[in-house]
């Protein structure tokens, strides 16, 4: 192919491969390279048809423009520079490198020793230099035309107080659904199909949080065991949708999915992994960042730059303290918002992003950049507030506008309902939105993302069906995954035909989900929990791209699905359960309180009651914050009973009341409405809610 770079003297500000309509502009960052070559390939990716040094360098940006090539062109880079591992430099032009800004990735990565910059098996280890060409085994970037018809689509921007998140997996959600066409299963278009949209809209969720959909790799050790990286937490392309989720070869399929969700009022959030990449430690492959500028892209050990510094447990840590690496992360986020119309992000191991060199800093550069960005500051931002490094657990430590996954909510709710002692005071904290963690720095009561289950750990069904993890299928002798799940098999390990156990499990699941929906904060439901989905006791199904990891639609409990639908509607209909600011237990000038706690006899909780390790019941009166003389719809009494049947005296709240029971998770008809006398019986293992009868103010 006889191609040359244009002599036009211009530098486009964008990095990556940008199609202009007449040609394509290529730009890539490297601070320490001595030469960067652009490599073009045949349509099937097998033949390298051109190799040309990028002609321009301004600062650390290398670029060039070629007229006449456009969408569909396959390309990659080779970087020349020092091979000096002791000082953190690992340039090897024999290795084809994926553009960090590639908008689409073509081909399948074939694991081969040629993908490594050093010679595997050499006595010198990662200090050796491998001369084999990796291009035959390497994926390539694809030039894309971003044109798409967004007509009629608008950003939703739903308030946090009205948000209910549904965490889901593209393949897991669609692979076994009988209504999804076979050719669309496991794809973005399958997620956008009528059966999935209908299920989510009927359920009543307001946002779907997709597990990683940026281009990721199947780890070599998994491939060698005939497994896959199902979850996707090994990103290599921060701008490209994962090719396994495409039916065809157009990234516009992702846009089609987003447009369809938006058309029914559902926001789309992405789980993103900017804390590390798929290249692993210094003994990992050279696929992109390592070959372009290892010293800049990755944090190096302070005293031994030969080794990557790892706060993620994956072998490397992306160096977001570097301005051009930080720019890549911000460019990626802006791209998914501006071009792909995403509504927000959940940041995996987000504490790593807040590390200024080594220590976490809530006023660090990453957070400052996000907060001052006019595009990103207005979307939903959720942190997983920990990593595996020293000082990495930072629940409550993130600045606004970030919300945070609250693992303490999950653990405390599970412990309360399985009957652990001394859980009443901590459960009260969780019901109020975890103010100990979040009530500071003018943060809202919606700062806590509440959950009782997530992709990592037991499903809700497995939490009440297994006392121990069962991860044997992962091939790690059941050593992987958490051992402290706060679960309870309730009398049988795994599936059972015992009707009493089945009903007890159903009652506890209902109570746990109800606790999630009546608590202040933002609830997140794990996809499949409404179906009664099980992973056969596997609490770390990261490599189970099969029936273990997929939702079992054939085993769906329709009655429980209906309960969940009504439970979400119950929350939506009651603003008192989803308030913007934290509730105050001190009386105002009119003697009104927003939150009060009571014992079963109707008297206020005292110190002895709060410290009673045998107490299994908690009763809360909640009023809408700052509402003055709140209408009856702004008041509710909640009773959570993890013990046996118990008679209680209903509290008066802010005056005399006659109460209507509007929720009883243990009843055959949980949402039936009936009047209650001054005293009422609360069934075992249940959440019961009361609202004032109209005109019952004393």
C-alpha positions as CSV (number, residue, x, y, z in Angstrom):
1,X,0.0,0.0,0.0
2,X,1.5,3.3,-1.1
3,X,0.4,5.7,1.6
4,X,2.1,8.8,3.0
5,X,1.4,11.3,5.7
6,X,-0.1,14.6,4.6
7,X,2.2,17.6,4.8
8,X,-0.7,19.7,6.1
9,X,0.8,21.5,9.1
10,X,-1.8,21.0,11.8
11,X,-2.3,19.2,15.1
12,X,-5.8,18.0,16.1
13,X,-6.3,18.2,19.8
14,X,-7.9,14.7,20.0
15,X,-5.8,11.6,20.7
16,X,-6.6,8.4,18.9
17,X,-7.7,7.8,15.3
18,X,-10.1,10.5,14.3
19,X,-11.9,10.3,10.9
20,X,-12.4,13.7,9.3
21,X,-14.5,12.7,6.3
22,X,-11.5,12.9,4.0
23,X,-8.9,11.0,5.9
24,X,-7.8,10.0,9.4
25,X,-5.7,11.8,12.0
26,X,-3.6,9.5,14.3
27,X,-2.2,10.7,17.6
28,X,-0.7,8.9,20.6
29,X,1.1,9.9,23.8
30,X,4.6,8.8,24.8
31,X,7.0,10.8,26.9
32,X,10.0,8.6,26.6
33,X,9.7,7.0,23.1
34,X,12.3,7.9,20.4
35,X,10.1,7.0,17.5
36,X,6.5,5.8,17.1
37,X,5.4,3.9,14.0
38,X,1.9,3.6,12.7
39,X,1.1,0.1,11.3
40,X,-1.8,-0.5,9.0
41,X,-3.3,-4.0,8.3
42,X,-5.4,-5.8,5.7
43,X,-9.1,-6.2,6.3
44,X,-8.6,-9.6,8.0
45,X,-5.8,-8.2,10.2
46,X,-3.3,-10.8,9.1
47,X,-1.0,-8.8,6.8
48,X,0.8,-5.6,7.8
49,X,0.4,-3.4,4.7
50,X,2.2,-0.3,5.8
51,X,4.6,0.9,8.6
52,X,5.2,4.6,8.9
53,X,6.9,6.8,11.6
54,X,4.5,9.4,12.9
55,X,6.0,12.6,11.5
56,X,5.0,15.2,14.1
57,X,5.8,15.5,17.8
58,X,4.6,18.4,20.0
59,X,5.5,17.9,23.6
60,X,4.8,14.2,24.2
61,X,2.1,13.8,21.5
62,X,3.1,12.0,18.3
63,X,0.8,12.5,15.3
64,X,0.2,12.3,11.6
65,X,-2.7,12.6,9.1
66,X,-3.3,10.3,6.1
67,X,-5.8,11.3,3.4
68,X,-8.0,8.7,1.8
69,X,-8.3,6.2,4.6
70,X,-11.3,6.0,6.8
71,X,-13.7,3.8,8.8
72,X,-12.8,0.1,8.9
73,X,-9.1,0.7,8.7
74,X,-7.2,-1.7,11.0
75,X,-4.1,-0.2,12.8
76,X,-1.7,-0.4,15.7
77,X,1.6,1.1,16.8
78,X,5.2,0.1,17.4
79,X,7.3,2.2,19.8
80,X,11.0,2.6,19.7
81,X,13.0,3.7,22.8
82,X,15.2,2.4,25.6
83,X,14.7,-1.1,26.8
84,X,15.9,-0.4,30.4
85,X,13.7,-2.4,32.8
86,X,15.7,-1.3,35.9
87,X,14.6,2.2,35.2
88,X,11.1,1.4,34.2
89,X,11.4,1.5,30.4
90,X,10.3,-1.4,28.3
91,X,10.2,-0.3,24.7
92,X,10.2,-3.1,22.2
93,X,9.3,-2.3,18.6
94,X,8.8,-6.0,17.8
95,X,5.5,-5.8,19.7
96,X,2.4,-4.4,18.1
97,X,0.6,-2.1,20.4
98,X,-3.1,-1.3,20.7
99,X,-4.0,2.4,20.6
100,X,-5.2,3.4,24.1
101,X,-7.8,5.5,22.4
102,X,-9.0,2.8,19.9
103,X,-12.8,3.1,19.5
104,X,-13.2,-0.4,18.3
105,X,-11.0,-3.5,18.6
106,X,-10.8,-6.2,15.8
107,X,-9.7,-9.8,16.0
108,X,-9.1,-12.2,18.8
109,X,-6.0,-12.0,21.0
110,X,-4.2,-15.4,20.7
111,X,-2.1,-16.0,23.8
112,X,1.5,-16.7,22.6
113,X,4.9,-16.0,24.2
114,X,5.5,-13.5,21.4
115,X,3.1,-11.1,23.1
116,X,5.6,-10.6,25.9
117,X,8.4,-8.0,25.7
118,X,10.8,-10.3,27.4
119,X,11.6,-13.9,26.5
120,X,9.6,-16.2,28.7
121,X,11.8,-18.9,30.1
122,X,15.0,-16.9,29.8
123,X,17.3,-17.0,32.9
124,X,17.2,-13.2,32.8
125,X,13.4,-13.2,33.3
126,X,11.8,-9.8,32.5
127,X,15.2,-8.2,31.9
128,X,15.6,-10.2,28.7
129,X,14.5,-8.9,25.3
130,X,12.2,-10.8,22.9
131,X,12.6,-10.2,19.2
132,X,9.6,-12.1,17.9
133,X,6.8,-10.1,16.1
134,X,3.6,-10.1,18.1
135,X,1.3,-8.8,15.3
136,X,0.0,-12.2,14.2
137,X,-1.4,-12.8,17.7
138,X,-2.4,-9.3,18.5
139,X,-5.8,-7.4,18.2
140,X,-5.9,-4.2,16.2
141,X,-7.7,-0.9,16.5
142,X,-10.4,0.0,14.0
143,X,-11.0,3.5,12.6
144,X,-14.6,4.4,13.3
145,X,-17.2,6.8,11.9
146,X,-19.0,8.3,14.9
147,X,-22.2,9.3,13.0
148,X,-25.4,8.1,14.6
149,X,-29.0,9.2,14.6
150,X,-29.8,10.3,18.2
151,X,-33.0,12.1,17.1
152,X,-35.6,12.1,19.8
153,X,-33.1,11.0,22.5
154,X,-32.5,13.1,25.6
155,X,-30.5,12.7,28.8
156,X,-32.7,11.8,31.7
157,X,-30.7,13.2,34.7
158,X,-32.9,11.7,37.3
159,X,-32.4,12.9,40.9
160,X,-30.7,10.5,43.3
161,X,-33.8,10.5,45.5
162,X,-35.7,8.9,42.6
163,X,-33.0,6.4,41.6
164,X,-33.2,2.6,41.9
165,X,-30.2,0.9,40.4
166,X,-30.2,-2.6,38.8
167,X,-26.7,-4.1,38.5
168,X,-26.6,-6.4,35.4
169,X,-24.3,-8.2,33.0
170,X,-24.9,-8.1,29.3
171,X,-24.4,-11.9,28.7
172,X,-25.8,-12.9,32.1
173,X,-29.0,-11.0,31.5
174,X,-29.7,-12.3,28.0
175,X,-28.2,-15.7,27.4
176,X,-31.0,-17.9,28.7
177,X,-34.0,-15.6,28.3
178,X,-36.5,-17.5,26.1
179,X,-37.8,-14.3,24.5
180,X,-34.5,-12.9,23.4
181,X,-33.7,-14.1,19.8
182,X,-30.8,-16.5,19.7
183,X,-28.7,-14.3,17.5
184,X,-29.0,-11.4,20.0
185,X,-28.2,-13.3,23.2
186,X,-25.1,-12.0,24.9
187,X,-25.1,-8.7,23.0
188,X,-25.9,-5.1,23.5
189,X,-28.8,-5.5,21.1
190,X,-30.0,-8.4,23.2
191,X,-30.1,-6.1,26.2
192,X,-32.1,-3.6,24.1
193,X,-34.6,-6.3,23.0
194,X,-38.3,-6.1,24.0
195,X,-38.3,-8.9,26.6
196,X,-35.5,-7.3,28.6
197,X,-36.9,-3.8,28.3
198,X,-40.3,-5.0,29.4
199,X,-38.9,-6.9,32.4
200,X,-37.0,-3.9,33.7
201,X,-39.8,-1.4,33.1
202,X,-42.3,-3.6,34.9
203,X,-39.9,-4.1,37.7
204,X,-39.6,-0.4,38.1
205,X,-35.9,0.2,38.2
206,X,-34.7,3.7,37.0
207,X,-31.1,2.9,36.1
208,X,-29.2,-0.2,34.8
209,X,-25.6,-0.5,35.9
210,X,-23.7,-2.6,33.4
211,X,-20.7,-4.6,34.5
212,X,-17.6,-3.8,32.5
213,X,-18.3,-3.3,28.8
214,X,-15.1,-1.6,27.8
215,X,-12.8,-3.9,25.8
216,X,-11.2,-6.4,28.1
217,X,-9.1,-9.6,27.9
218,X,-9.5,-13.2,28.9
219,X,-6.5,-13.9,31.2
220,X,-4.1,-16.4,29.8
221,X,-4.4,-18.7,32.8
222,X,-8.2,-18.8,32.4
223,X,-8.0,-19.6,28.7
224,X,-5.6,-22.5,29.5
225,X,-8.3,-23.8,31.9
226,X,-11.0,-23.4,29.3
227,X,-12.5,-20.5,31.3
228,X,-13.3,-16.9,30.4
229,X,-13.0,-13.5,32.1
230,X,-16.8,-13.3,32.6
231,X,-16.9,-10.2,34.8
232,X,-14.6,-8.1,32.6
233,X,-12.3,-6.4,35.1
234,X,-9.2,-6.6,32.9
235,X,-9.6,-3.6,30.6
236,X,-7.3,-3.0,27.7
237,X,-9.4,-0.5,25.6
238,X,-11.0,2.3,27.6
239,X,-12.8,3.8,24.6
240,X,-14.0,0.6,22.8
241,X,-17.1,-1.5,23.6
242,X,-16.2,-5.1,24.2
243,X,-16.3,-7.0,20.9
244,X,-18.0,-10.1,22.4
245,X,-21.1,-8.0,23.1
246,X,-21.4,-6.9,19.5
247,X,-23.6,-8.8,17.0
248,X,-21.9,-7.3,14.1
249,X,-18.8,-5.0,13.7
250,X,-20.3,-1.6,14.5
251,X,-19.9,0.1,17.8
252,X,-23.2,1.9,17.0
253,X,-24.9,-1.2,18.5
254,X,-24.0,0.1,21.9
255,X,-25.6,3.5,21.0
256,X,-28.7,1.7,19.9
257,X,-28.9,0.0,23.3
258,X,-28.5,3.3,25.2
259,X,-31.1,5.0,23.0
260,X,-33.6,2.2,23.6
261,X,-33.1,2.4,27.4
262,X,-33.5,6.1,27.4
263,X,-36.7,5.9,25.4
264,X,-38.3,4.1,28.4
265,X,-36.8,6.3,31.0
266,X,-34.0,4.1,32.2
267,X,-30.6,5.6,32.7
268,X,-27.5,3.6,31.7
269,X,-24.5,3.5,34.1
270,X,-21.2,1.8,33.4
271,X,-18.9,-0.1,35.7
272,X,-15.4,1.2,34.7
273,X,-11.9,0.0,35.6
274,X,-9.4,2.8,35.5
275,X,-7.3,1.6,38.4
276,X,-5.4,-1.0,36.4
277,X,-5.1,-2.6,33.0
278,X,-5.0,-6.2,31.6
279,X,-1.2,-6.1,31.1
280,X,-0.5,-7.2,34.7
281,X,2.8,-6.9,36.5
282,X,6.2,-6.4,34.9
283,X,6.0,-10.1,33.9
284,X,2.9,-9.5,32.0
285,X,2.5,-9.1,28.2
286,X,3.3,-5.9,26.2
287,X,0.0,-5.1,24.5
288,X,-0.4,-1.3,24.7
289,X,0.5,1.0,27.6
290,X,3.6,-0.9,28.7
291,X,5.1,-0.7,25.2
292,X,4.1,2.9,24.6
293,X,5.5,4.3,27.9
294,X,5.6,1.9,30.8
295,X,7.2,4.5,33.1
296,X,4.4,7.0,32.5
297,X,1.4,4.9,32.4
298,X,2.0,2.7,35.4
299,X,3.1,3.5,39.0
300,X,6.5,2.0,39.6
301,X,7.8,0.8,43.0
302,X,9.5,3.8,44.6
303,X,12.8,2.1,45.3
304,X,12.7,-0.4,42.4
305,X,11.2,1.0,39.2
306,X,11.7,-2.3,37.5
307,X,8.6,-3.5,39.4
308,X,5.1,-2.1,39.0
309,X,3.5,-0.8,42.2
310,X,0.3,-2.7,42.9
311,X,-2.7,-1.4,45.0
312,X,-5.2,-3.4,42.9
313,X,-4.2,-7.0,43.3
314,X,-3.8,-7.4,39.6
315,X,-0.1,-6.7,39.2
316,X,-0.2,-3.0,38.1
317,X,-1.7,0.3,39.0
318,X,-2.6,3.0,36.4
319,X,-0.7,6.2,37.2
320,X,-3.5,8.7,37.1
321,X,-1.2,11.2,38.9
322,X,0.5,11.7,35.5
323,X,-1.2,14.5,33.6
324,X,-1.5,12.7,30.3
325,X,-2.7,9.5,31.9
326,X,-5.2,11.5,33.9
327,X,-6.2,13.1,30.6
328,X,-6.8,9.7,29.0
329,X,-9.1,8.7,31.9
330,X,-11.0,12.0,31.6
331,X,-11.2,11.8,27.8
332,X,-12.6,8.3,28.1
333,X,-15.3,9.3,30.6
334,X,-16.2,12.3,28.4
335,X,-16.3,10.1,25.3
336,X,-18.8,7.7,26.9
337,X,-20.9,10.6,28.1
338,X,-20.7,12.9,25.0
339,X,-20.5,10.3,22.2
340,X,-22.2,7.2,23.7
341,X,-24.7,9.1,25.9
342,X,-23.9,7.2,29.1
343,X,-25.6,8.6,32.3
344,X,-22.9,7.8,34.9
345,X,-20.2,5.5,36.1
346,X,-19.3,3.1,39.0
347,X,-15.6,3.3,39.5
348,X,-14.0,-0.1,40.4
349,X,-11.4,0.1,43.3
350,X,-11.8,3.9,43.3
351,X,-9.5,4.5,46.2
352,X,-6.6,3.9,43.7
353,X,-7.8,6.8,41.6
354,X,-7.6,9.1,44.7
355,X,-4.0,8.2,45.5
356,X,-1.6,11.1,45.1
357,X,1.5,9.1,44.5
358,X,0.9,6.6,47.3
359,X,-1.7,7.8,49.8
360,X,-5.4,8.5,49.3
361,X,-6.3,12.2,49.1
362,X,-9.9,13.2,48.8
363,X,-8.8,16.5,47.5
364,X,-6.5,14.9,44.9
365,X,-6.1,15.7,41.2
366,X,-8.5,13.1,39.9
367,X,-11.4,14.4,42.1
368,X,-10.6,18.0,41.3
369,X,-10.6,17.3,37.6
370,X,-13.9,15.5,37.8
371,X,-15.6,18.2,39.8
372,X,-14.5,21.1,37.6
373,X,-15.4,19.3,34.3
374,X,-18.7,20.7,32.9
375,X,-19.6,17.3,31.3
376,X,-18.7,14.9,34.1
377,X,-19.8,16.9,37.1
378,X,-23.4,16.5,36.1
379,X,-23.6,12.7,35.6
380,X,-23.9,10.0,38.3
381,X,-20.6,9.1,39.9
382,X,-20.3,6.1,42.2
383,X,-17.1,4.9,43.9
384,X,-16.2,1.5,45.1
385,X,-14.5,3.1,48.1
386,X,-11.6,0.7,48.6
387,X,-8.6,-1.0,47.0
388,X,-6.1,-3.6,48.3
389,X,-3.3,-1.1,49.2
390,X,-2.4,0.3,52.6
391,X,-5.1,2.7,53.8
392,X,-7.3,1.7,50.8
393,X,-10.6,1.3,52.7
394,X,-12.2,4.7,52.4
395,X,-15.9,4.3,52.9
396,X,-17.3,7.8,53.5
397,X,-14.1,9.4,52.4
398,X,-15.0,10.5,48.9
399,X,-15.9,14.1,48.0
400,X,-19.3,15.2,46.5
401,X,-20.7,14.6,44.0
402,X,-19.5,10.9,44.4
403,X,-21.8,8.3,45.9
404,X,-20.3,5.2,47.4
405,X,-21.0,1.5,47.5
406,X,-21.8,0.7,51.1
407,X,-20.6,-2.8,52.0
408,X,-21.4,-2.2,55.6
409,X,-25.0,-1.9,54.7
410,X,-24.9,-5.3,53.1
411,X,-23.0,-7.0,55.9
412,X,-25.1,-5.5,58.7
413,X,-28.5,-6.2,57.0
414,X,-27.4,-9.8,56.5
415,X,-26.2,-10.2,60.1
416,X,-29.4,-8.6,61.5
417,X,-31.7,-11.0,59.6
418,X,-29.8,-14.1,60.3
419,X,-30.1,-13.3,64.0
420,X,-26.7,-12.0,65.1
421,X,-26.8,-10.3,68.5
422,X,-26.2,-6.6,69.1
423,X,-27.3,-5.6,65.5
424,X,-30.1,-3.2,66.4
425,X,-28.0,0.0,66.8
426,X,-26.0,-0.6,63.6
427,X,-29.1,-1.5,61.6
428,X,-30.6,1.8,62.8
429,X,-27.5,3.6,61.3
430,X,-28.1,1.8,58.0
431,X,-31.8,2.7,57.8
432,X,-30.8,6.4,58.2
433,X,-28.4,6.3,55.3
434,X,-25.2,5.6,57.4
435,X,-24.7,9.1,58.8
436,X,-21.6,8.1,60.7
437,X,-19.9,7.5,57.4
438,X,-21.5,10.1,55.2
439,X,-22.9,13.0,57.3
440,X,-20.0,15.4,56.8
441,X,-18.7,17.9,54.2
442,X,-22.3,18.8,53.2
443,X,-22.9,15.4,51.7
444,X,-26.4,14.3,51.0
445,X,-28.3,11.4,52.6
446,X,-28.2,9.8,49.1
447,X,-24.4,9.4,49.4
448,X,-24.8,5.7,50.4
449,X,-25.4,3.2,47.6
450,X,-27.2,0.5,49.6
451,X,-27.1,-3.1,48.6
452,X,-27.7,-6.5,50.1
453,X,-25.9,-8.4,47.2
454,X,-23.8,-7.6,44.2
455,X,-21.9,-9.4,41.5
456,X,-19.1,-10.0,43.9
457,X,-20.3,-12.4,46.6
458,X,-23.4,-14.5,47.1
459,X,-26.7,-13.7,45.3
460,X,-29.6,-13.0,47.6
461,X,-30.9,-16.5,47.1
462,X,-27.5,-18.0,47.9
463,X,-27.2,-15.8,51.0
464,X,-30.1,-17.8,52.5
465,X,-29.2,-21.1,50.9
466,X,-25.5,-21.7,51.6
467,X,-23.5,-21.5,54.8
468,X,-20.2,-21.8,52.9
469,X,-18.9,-20.8,49.5
470,X,-18.8,-23.4,46.7
471,X,-16.3,-22.1,44.2
472,X,-14.9,-25.4,43.0
473,X,-15.8,-24.7,39.4
474,X,-13.2,-21.8,39.4
475,X,-10.4,-24.3,39.6
476,X,-8.7,-22.8,42.6
477,X,-9.7,-25.5,45.1
478,X,-12.3,-23.2,46.6
479,X,-9.6,-20.9,48.0
480,X,-10.9,-17.8,46.1
481,X,-13.7,-15.5,47.1
482,X,-14.7,-14.2,50.5
483,X,-15.2,-16.7,53.3
484,X,-17.1,-14.3,55.6
485,X,-20.4,-14.0,53.8
486,X,-22.8,-13.5,56.7
487,X,-25.0,-16.1,55.1
488,X,-27.3,-18.8,56.6
489,X,-28.5,-21.9,54.8
490,X,-31.5,-22.1,57.1
491,X,-31.3,-25.9,57.6
492,X,-30.0,-27.3,54.3
493,X,-26.9,-26.6,52.2
494,X,-28.1,-25.6,48.8
495,X,-31.4,-26.6,47.1
496,X,-33.9,-28.5,49.1
497,X,-37.4,-30.0,48.8
498,X,-38.3,-29.1,52.4
499,X,-41.2,-26.7,52.1
500,X,-40.6,-25.1,55.5
501,X,-37.1,-24.2,54.6
502,X,-38.2,-22.9,51.2
503,X,-40.8,-20.7,52.8
504,X,-38.4,-19.5,55.4
505,X,-35.8,-18.6,52.8
506,X,-38.5,-16.7,50.8
507,X,-39.6,-14.8,53.9
508,X,-36.0,-13.7,54.7
509,X,-35.3,-12.7,51.2
510,X,-38.4,-10.5,51.2
511,X,-37.4,-9.0,54.5
512,X,-33.9,-8.2,53.3
513,X,-35.1,-6.6,50.1
514,X,-37.7,-4.6,52.0
515,X,-34.9,-3.4,54.3
516,X,-33.1,-2.2,51.2
517,X,-36.1,-0.3,49.9
518,X,-37.2,1.4,53.2
519,X,-33.7,2.7,54.0
520,X,-32.5,6.2,53.3
521,X,-29.9,6.3,50.5
522,X,-29.9,4.9,47.0
523,X,-30.9,1.2,46.6
524,X,-29.1,-1.1,44.2
525,X,-30.6,-4.5,43.3
526,X,-28.5,-7.3,41.9
527,X,-29.9,-8.5,38.6
528,X,-31.6,-11.8,39.1
529,X,-32.3,-11.4,42.8
530,X,-35.9,-10.7,41.9
531,X,-36.0,-14.1,40.0
532,X,-34.6,-16.1,42.9
533,X,-31.4,-16.6,40.9
534,X,-28.7,-18.8,42.3
535,X,-25.0,-19.3,41.4
536,X,-24.9,-22.7,43.1
537,X,-23.1,-21.2,46.0
538,X,-20.3,-19.7,43.9
539,X,-19.5,-16.3,45.4
540,X,-16.8,-15.4,43.0
541,X,-18.2,-16.3,39.5
542,X,-15.7,-14.0,37.7
543,X,-14.7,-16.8,35.3
544,X,-18.1,-18.5,34.9
545,X,-19.4,-17.5,31.5
546,X,-21.9,-20.3,31.7
547,X,-25.1,-21.4,33.5
548,X,-23.4,-20.6,36.8
549,X,-23.0,-16.9,36.0
550,X,-26.0,-16.4,33.8
551,X,-29.5,-15.7,35.1
552,X,-31.8,-18.7,35.1
553,X,-35.0,-17.3,33.6
554,X,-36.6,-20.8,33.5
555,X,-36.4,-21.0,37.3
556,X,-37.9,-17.5,37.9
557,X,-40.2,-17.2,40.8
558,X,-43.0,-15.2,39.3
559,X,-44.6,-14.5,42.7
560,X,-41.4,-13.1,44.1
561,X,-40.9,-11.0,40.9
562,X,-44.4,-9.5,41.5
563,X,-43.4,-8.8,45.2
564,X,-40.3,-7.0,44.1
565,X,-42.2,-4.9,41.5
566,X,-44.7,-3.8,44.2
567,X,-41.9,-3.2,46.7
568,X,-40.1,-0.8,44.3
569,X,-43.4,1.0,43.7
570,X,-43.9,1.2,47.4
571,X,-40.6,3.1,47.7
572,X,-41.4,5.4,44.8
573,X,-44.8,6.3,46.2
574,X,-43.3,7.4,49.5
575,X,-40.8,10.3,49.5
576,X,-40.4,9.9,53.2
577,X,-38.2,6.8,52.5
578,X,-35.9,8.6,50.1
579,X,-35.0,12.0,51.5
580,X,-32.2,14.3,50.3
581,X,-30.9,15.3,53.7
582,X,-30.1,13.4,56.8
583,X,-32.9,13.1,59.4
584,X,-32.6,14.9,62.7
585,X,-33.8,13.2,66.0
586,X,-33.8,16.5,67.9
587,X,-37.2,18.2,68.3
588,X,-37.7,21.5,66.3
589,X,-39.3,24.6,67.7
590,X,-42.7,23.0,67.4
591,X,-41.6,19.9,69.2
592,X,-41.6,17.8,66.0
593,X,-39.0,15.2,65.3
594,X,-38.0,13.7,62.0
595,X,-36.8,10.3,63.4
596,X,-37.6,8.5,66.6
597,X,-37.0,5.0,67.8
598,X,-39.3,2.9,70.0
599,X,-39.3,-0.3,71.9
600,X,-42.0,-3.0,71.5
601,X,-44.0,-1.5,74.4
602,X,-44.2,1.8,72.6
603,X,-41.8,3.7,74.8
604,X,-38.7,5.4,73.4
605,X,-35.5,3.5,73.1
606,X,-33.1,4.0,76.0
607,X,-29.5,3.2,76.5
608,X,-30.3,-0.2,78.0
609,X,-32.4,-1.1,75.0
610,X,-29.7,0.1,72.5
611,X,-27.2,-2.1,74.2
612,X,-29.4,-5.2,74.6
613,X,-27.6,-7.8,72.6
614,X,-30.7,-10.1,72.6
615,X,-33.0,-7.5,71.0
616,X,-34.1,-8.6,67.5
617,X,-36.8,-5.9,66.8
618,X,-36.5,-2.3,65.9
619,X,-39.3,0.3,65.4
620,X,-38.7,3.6,63.7
621,X,-41.0,6.6,63.3
622,X,-39.9,8.7,60.3
623,X,-41.2,12.1,59.2
624,X,-40.3,14.0,56.0
625,X,-37.4,16.3,56.8
626,X,-38.1,20.0,57.0
627,X,-41.8,19.7,56.2
628,X,-43.2,21.5,59.3
629,X,-46.7,20.1,59.8
630,X,-46.1,17.2,57.5
631,X,-49.2,15.6,55.9
632,X,-49.9,12.0,56.7
633,X,-48.2,10.9,53.5
634,X,-45.0,12.3,55.0
635,X,-45.0,10.0,58.0
636,X,-44.3,6.3,58.4
637,X,-43.7,3.7,61.1
638,X,-41.3,0.9,60.2
639,X,-40.9,-2.3,62.2
640,X,-38.2,-4.8,61.4
641,X,-38.5,-8.1,63.4
642,X,-35.7,-10.6,63.0
643,X,-37.0,-12.7,65.9
644,X,-40.3,-14.5,66.6
645,X,-43.8,-13.2,66.4
646,X,-44.0,-10.1,68.7
647,X,-46.8,-7.8,69.8
648,X,-46.0,-4.1,69.8
649,X,-47.6,-0.9,70.9
650,X,-47.7,1.5,68.0
651,X,-46.0,4.9,68.7
652,X,-47.8,8.2,68.4
653,X,-45.0,9.9,66.5
654,X,-45.7,13.7,66.4
655,X,-49.2,13.4,68.0
656,X,-52.0,10.9,68.3
657,X,-52.4,8.6,65.3
658,X,-54.5,5.8,64.0
659,X,-52.4,3.7,61.7
660,X,-52.9,1.7,58.5
661,X,-50.7,-1.4,58.0
662,X,-49.6,-1.0,54.3
663,X,-46.7,-3.5,54.2
664,X,-46.2,-6.9,55.8
665,X,-43.5,-8.9,54.0
666,X,-44.6,-12.1,55.8
667,X,-48.3,-11.9,54.7
668,X,-49.8,-13.7,51.7
669,X,-50.7,-10.3,50.4
670,X,-47.8,-8.1,51.6
671,X,-49.2,-4.8,50.3
672,X,-52.8,-5.2,51.5
673,X,-54.1,-2.2,53.6
674,X,-55.8,-2.7,56.9
675,X,-56.4,-0.6,60.0
676,X,-54.5,-1.3,63.1
677,X,-55.4,-0.7,66.7
678,X,-53.1,0.7,69.3
679,X,-51.3,-2.7,69.4
680,X,-50.5,-5.0,66.6
681,X,-48.6,-8.3,66.1
682,X,-45.5,-8.2,64.0
683,X,-44.7,-11.6,62.4
684,X,-41.4,-13.3,62.7
685,X,-38.8,-12.4,60.1
686,X,-40.7,-9.5,58.6
687,X,-40.7,-5.9,57.8
688,X,-44.0,-4.1,58.5
689,X,-44.9,-0.5,57.7
690,X,-47.7,1.7,58.9
691,X,-48.9,5.1,57.7
692,X,-51.4,7.4,59.3
693,X,-55.1,7.1,58.4
694,X,-56.3,10.3,56.8
695,X,-57.6,12.7,59.3
696,X,-56.1,10.8,62.3
697,X,-54.1,13.7,63.7
698,X,-54.9,14.2,67.4
